[in-house]
Amino acid sequence: MEYLTTQERLSSIAKKLGWGYILIHAHINLGTLDILPDWLGYLLIYQAICLLEDEEESAGLLKPMGIGLGAWAGICWVMKLFGVSVNMYLITLIVSVISLYFHFQLLTNMAALAEGYDCPQSGTLLKLRNVRVVMETISVILLSVLAGTGEEWAQWMVIVLAFVQLIVMVVLMFQLFDLSRTFRDMEIIEGTEEQSEDEGHSH
């Protein structure tokens, strides 16, 4: 296994999350093929969580949900690829609720990680987390109702909400990549804690 320094590990966590969110929220289709699949984004996020749990133990609890969300994204990707359309409103609603909690907690852990290393992105990540969960909650609860009314004002509300969500996600991705650079450039002396403990035992 390749050894990663603390800086490299922390930088990798933020970078994998940044790319993961890009894959989840960006869609480029060639016919029915989405070449930026959500399941690949969740794979990167899962890899980030595996590294993150060494720093934030509670992040490890997100791994089963990450696998589930990735599997669901894979099923939807295959169905879209083959043009299969099935009414799965209840399942989609349940997945959306799980996704809300998953990303809320994940960003909470990332903000705590950034704060633990005195990174300036910590506060911004918390604000983006809060805005994101509010917007996603509105989407889950209201958009299905509003979109079905056929009213022009409802259609405009859907467009405005989608635009705001896009801005929030773009800012979040930039923050994660900026955090990755901050981690990469900081100075962390490997083994400092172990050395301090040894010195304490020797006295």
C-alpha positions as CSV (number, residue, x, y, z in Angstrom):
1,M,0.0,0.0,0.0
2,E,1.3,3.4,-0.9
3,Y,2.2,5.5,2.1
4,L,0.6,9.0,2.2
5,T,1.9,11.8,4.4
6,T,-0.7,13.6,6.5
7,Q,-0.8,16.5,4.1
8,E,-1.3,14.1,1.2
9,R,-4.1,12.2,2.9
10,L,-6.0,15.3,4.0
11,S,-5.6,16.9,0.6
12,S,-6.8,13.7,-1.1
13,I,-10.0,13.7,1.1
14,A,-11.0,17.2,0.0
15,K,-10.0,16.6,-3.7
16,K,-11.9,13.3,-3.9
17,L,-15.0,15.0,-2.4
18,G,-14.7,17.8,-4.9
19,W,-14.5,15.5,-7.9
20,G,-17.3,13.3,-6.4
21,Y,-19.7,16.3,-6.2
22,I,-18.8,17.3,-9.7
23,L,-19.7,13.8,-11.0
24,I,-23.0,13.8,-9.0
25,H,-24.2,17.2,-10.1
26,A,-22.8,17.5,-13.6
27,H,-24.4,15.6,-16.4
28,I,-23.1,15.2,-20.0
29,N,-25.2,12.9,-22.0
30,L,-24.3,11.0,-25.3
31,G,-27.8,9.8,-26.2
32,T,-28.9,7.9,-23.1
33,L,-25.3,7.5,-21.8
34,D,-24.3,9.8,-19.0
35,I,-20.5,10.0,-19.2
36,L,-20.3,11.6,-15.8
37,P,-22.2,9.0,-13.8
38,D,-23.4,9.7,-10.3
39,W,-22.3,6.2,-9.1
40,L,-18.7,7.1,-9.9
41,G,-19.1,10.2,-7.9
42,Y,-20.2,8.2,-4.9
43,L,-17.3,5.8,-5.4
44,L,-14.9,8.8,-5.0
45,I,-16.9,10.0,-2.0
46,Y,-16.7,6.5,-0.4
47,Q,-12.9,6.5,-0.9
48,A,-12.7,9.9,0.7
49,I,-14.8,8.7,3.7
50,C,-12.4,5.8,4.2
51,L,-9.6,8.3,4.6
52,L,-11.7,10.8,6.5
53,E,-12.8,8.3,9.3
54,D,-9.1,8.2,10.5
55,E,-9.6,11.9,11.4
56,E,-13.3,12.0,12.1
57,E,-14.5,8.7,13.5
58,S,-18.2,9.4,13.0
59,A,-17.6,9.7,9.3
60,G,-17.2,5.9,9.2
61,L,-20.9,5.6,10.0
62,L,-21.7,7.1,6.6
63,K,-20.0,4.3,4.6
64,P,-23.1,2.0,4.4
65,M,-25.3,4.9,3.2
66,G,-22.6,5.9,0.7
67,I,-22.6,2.3,-0.7
68,G,-26.4,2.4,-0.9
69,L,-26.6,5.7,-2.6
70,G,-24.0,4.7,-5.1
71,A,-25.8,1.4,-5.8
72,W,-29.0,3.3,-6.4
73,A,-27.3,5.7,-8.7
74,G,-25.9,2.8,-10.6
75,I,-29.3,1.3,-11.0
76,C,-30.7,4.6,-12.3
77,W,-27.8,4.9,-14.6
78,V,-28.4,1.5,-16.2
79,M,-32.1,2.1,-16.5
80,K,-31.5,5.4,-18.2
81,L,-28.9,3.8,-20.5
82,F,-31.4,1.2,-21.7
83,G,-34.4,3.6,-21.8
84,V,-36.2,1.9,-18.9
85,S,-38.8,4.1,-17.2
86,V,-40.5,3.0,-14.0
87,N,-42.6,5.0,-11.5
88,M,-40.5,4.8,-8.3
89,Y,-41.7,7.9,-6.5
90,L,-41.7,6.4,-3.0
91,I,-38.3,4.8,-3.4
92,T,-36.9,8.1,-4.9
93,L,-38.4,10.0,-1.9
94,I,-36.7,7.6,0.6
95,V,-33.4,7.9,-1.2
96,S,-33.7,11.7,-1.2
97,V,-34.2,11.8,2.6
98,I,-31.2,9.5,3.1
99,S,-29.1,11.6,0.7
100,L,-30.1,14.7,2.7
101,Y,-28.7,13.3,5.9
102,F,-25.7,11.7,4.2
103,H,-24.4,15.0,2.7
104,F,-25.3,17.0,5.7
105,Q,-23.2,14.8,8.0
106,L,-20.4,14.5,5.5
107,L,-20.0,18.3,5.2
108,T,-20.3,18.5,8.9
109,N,-17.3,16.2,9.3
110,M,-15.4,18.1,6.6
111,A,-16.0,21.4,8.3
112,A,-14.8,19.8,11.6
113,L,-11.7,18.5,9.9
114,A,-10.9,21.9,8.4
115,E,-11.5,23.6,11.8
116,G,-9.2,21.0,13.5
117,Y,-6.3,22.1,11.3
118,D,-7.3,25.8,11.5
119,C,-8.2,26.0,7.8
120,P,-10.2,29.1,6.8
121,Q,-12.7,27.1,4.7
122,S,-14.4,25.6,7.8
123,G,-16.9,28.4,8.3
124,T,-17.8,28.6,4.7
125,L,-18.3,24.8,4.5
126,L,-20.8,25.0,7.4
127,K,-22.8,27.8,5.7
128,L,-22.8,25.9,2.4
129,R,-24.0,22.8,4.3
130,N,-26.9,24.7,5.8
131,V,-27.9,26.3,2.5
132,R,-27.6,23.0,0.7
133,V,-29.8,21.1,3.1
134,V,-32.5,23.9,3.0
135,M,-32.5,23.9,-0.8
136,E,-32.6,20.1,-1.0
137,T,-35.4,19.9,1.6
138,I,-37.5,22.4,-0.5
139,S,-36.8,20.2,-3.6
140,V,-37.9,17.0,-1.9
141,I,-41.0,18.4,-0.3
142,L,-42.3,21.0,-2.8
143,L,-40.9,20.5,-6.3
144,S,-42.9,17.3,-7.1
145,V,-46.1,19.2,-6.0
146,L,-45.3,22.4,-7.8
147,A,-44.1,20.8,-11.0
148,G,-47.4,18.9,-11.2
149,T,-49.6,22.0,-11.1
150,G,-48.7,23.1,-14.6
151,E,-48.8,26.8,-13.4
152,E,-46.3,29.1,-15.0
153,W,-45.2,30.5,-11.6
154,A,-44.5,26.9,-10.4
155,Q,-42.3,26.3,-13.4
156,W,-40.4,29.5,-12.8
157,M,-39.9,28.5,-9.1
158,V,-38.5,25.2,-10.2
159,I,-36.0,27.0,-12.5
160,V,-35.0,29.5,-9.8
161,L,-34.5,26.8,-7.2
162,A,-32.4,24.7,-9.6
163,F,-30.3,27.8,-10.4
164,V,-29.6,28.5,-6.7
165,Q,-28.7,24.9,-6.1
166,L,-26.2,25.1,-9.0
167,I,-24.6,28.1,-7.5
168,V,-24.3,26.5,-4.1
169,M,-22.7,23.4,-5.6
170,V,-20.2,25.3,-7.7
171,V,-19.1,27.3,-4.6
172,L,-18.9,24.1,-2.6
173,M,-16.7,22.4,-5.1
174,F,-14.4,25.4,-5.3
175,Q,-14.2,25.4,-1.5
176,L,-13.3,21.7,-1.4
177,F,-10.5,22.1,-4.0
178,D,-9.2,25.2,-2.2
179,L,-9.2,23.2,1.1
180,S,-7.3,20.4,-0.7
181,R,-4.6,23.0,-1.7
182,T,-4.5,24.4,1.9
183,F,-4.0,20.9,3.3
184,R,-1.3,20.2,0.7
185,D,0.6,23.3,1.4
186,M,0.5,23.2,5.2
187,E,3.4,22.0,7.3
188,I,2.7,19.0,9.5
189,I,5.6,17.2,11.1
190,E,5.0,13.4,10.9
191,G,5.2,11.5,14.2
192,T,5.2,14.6,16.4
193,E,2.6,13.2,18.7
194,E,4.4,9.9,19.0
195,Q,7.7,11.6,19.8
196,S,6.1,13.8,22.4
197,E,4.6,10.7,24.1
198,D,8.0,8.9,24.1
199,E,9.6,12.0,25.7
200,G,6.9,12.1,28.3
201,H,7.5,8.4,29.2
202,S,11.3,8.9,29.4
203,H,11.0,11.6,32.2
